[in-house]
Each structure stands twice: as structure tokens, then as C-alpha cells.
Amino acid sequence: MRLLLLLMALCAVTGCRNAGEEKYEMSDAQLHLTAQQAEGRHLFNRQCRQCHEAYTTTKRVSFSLAGLYSKPELPSGIPANDARVGEVIVHGKRMMPATSLDQQQLAALLAYLHTL
């Protein structure tokens, strides 16, 4: 019981954030993002973050995108490359809705996803 109270007090003091949550608070410069990657990050935060985690493997509504390109395949089994990932982003798949990104925005989002 004491341990639980101690953990709750520690959580209240530190804010109890998920691992990786502090990266959301970092600036684009602190993350060493190019202008294109920074644009993609802002698109991600606006359109993707509510369902996908970026900096940790913690699951939100859908799978995390941390290390997306380090795996040969997406969870759906399709190849983890720009062509297939871009196709899913533009047209949607299963529970993921289609988006209305233009080519520049899509390229920026894909560039950012490579940084995860």
C-alpha cells in the first residue's frame, strides 16, 4: 500500500508521461529536423497523432509508427516503403481514413516518418 501511495505521489510530481512524450515538446531544431521533416511533423501532429504514437512503441488507437521503416513490412503485411505507406495515407485502409494531402504534404509526412 505504501509503495502504491509513493508511486502515485511520484507520478503527481513528475507528471507521469509516457516514454517518448517529452519529444512532442521538443522543437524541430532540437529533433534535428529539416524544413521538410518539420512540415511533416506538424502534419503528423494535426492528422495522425490522435491514433498513432510517434516516438515510442506505446499503442494509441492504432499501432505505433516508431521505427516504421526499420521493419520490412507494416502490420498489414504490405512492404514498409514510401510507395506503400503513401498509398495507405492517401487512400486509407481498414479503419484508417483517406487523407486529402497534396504531393508536397505527403512527401513531407513521409520524410518525417523516416525520422521515427
C-alpha positions in Angstrom: 0.0 0.0 0.0 2.8 2.4 0.9 4.5 1.6 -2.4 1.3 2.4 -4.3 1.0 5.8 -2.5 4.6 6.5 -3.1 4.2 5.8 -6.9 1.1 7.9 -7.0 2.9 10.8 -5.3 5.9 10.4 -7.7 3.5 10.4 -10.6 1.9 13.6 -9.4 5.2 15.3 -9.1 6.7 14.2 -12.4 3.6 14.3 -14.5 3.6 10.6 -15.3 4.2 10.9 -19.0 4.6 8.0 -21.3 8.1 7.3 -22.6 8.8 9.5 -25.5 6.2 12.0 -24.6 8.9 14.6 -23.9 9.9 14.5 -27.6 6.5 16.0 -28.5 7.5 19.1 -26.5 10.9 19.4 -28.2 11.3 21.9 -31.0 12.0 20.9 -34.6 15.6 22.1 -34.2 16.1 20.1 -31.0 15.0 17.0 -33.0 17.4 18.0 -35.8 14.6 18.0 -38.4 14.9 19.5 -41.9 12.3 22.1 -43.0 10.5 19.3 -44.9 10.6 16.9 -42.0 9.3 19.7 -39.7 6.4 20.3 -42.0 5.7 16.6 -41.9 5.9 16.6 -38.1 3.3 19.3 -37.9 1.0 17.4 -40.3 1.5 14.2 -38.3 0.6 16.1 -35.0 -2.5 17.5 -36.7 -3.8 14.5 -38.6 -2.1 11.3 -37.3 -1.2 11.6 -33.7 -4.7 11.0 -32.3 -4.4 7.4 -33.5 -0.7 6.7 -33.9 2.2 7.1 -31.5 5.4 8.6 -33.0 8.2 8.3 -30.5 7.5 5.1 -28.5 6.1 1.7 -29.2 3.1 2.5 -27.0 -0.1 1.9 -28.8 -2.8 4.6 -29.1 -5.9 3.7 -31.2 -3.7 2.1 -33.8 -0.1 0.7 -34.0 2.9 2.9 -33.2 4.8 4.4 -36.1 8.1 4.5 -34.2 10.6 2.6 -36.3 8.1 2.3 -39.2 10.8 2.0 -41.8 13.1 -0.3 -39.8 10.7 -3.2 -40.3 10.3 -4.9 -43.7 6.5 -4.8 -43.5 3.7 -2.9 -42.0 1.4 -4.8 -39.6 -0.9 -5.4 -42.5 1.9 -7.3 -44.3 2.5 -4.8 -47.1 6.1 -3.5 -47.6 7.2 -0.7 -45.4 8.3 1.7 -48.2 7.3 5.2 -49.3 5.1 3.9 -52.2 3.0 1.6 -50.0 2.9 3.9 -46.9 2.0 6.8 -49.1 -0.8 4.8 -50.7 -2.2 4.0 -47.3 -2.0 7.6 -46.2 -3.7 8.9 -49.3 -6.4 6.2 -49.8 -6.8 4.8 -46.3 -7.0 1.2 -45.3 -9.4 -0.6 -43.0 -10.0 1.8 -40.0 -7.6 4.4 -41.3 -9.4 7.1 -43.3 -8.1 8.6 -46.6 -6.5 12.0 -46.4 -6.5 14.9 -48.7 -2.8 15.7 -48.7 -1.2 17.2 -51.7 2.1 15.8 -53.1 4.2 18.2 -51.2 2.5 17.5 -47.9 2.7 13.7 -48.5 6.4 14.0 -49.2 6.9 16.0 -46.0 4.9 13.5 -43.9 6.9 10.6 -45.4 10.1 12.4 -44.7 9.1 12.9 -41.1 8.1 9.2 -40.7 11.6 8.2 -41.7 12.9 10.1 -38.6 10.9 8.0 -36.2 
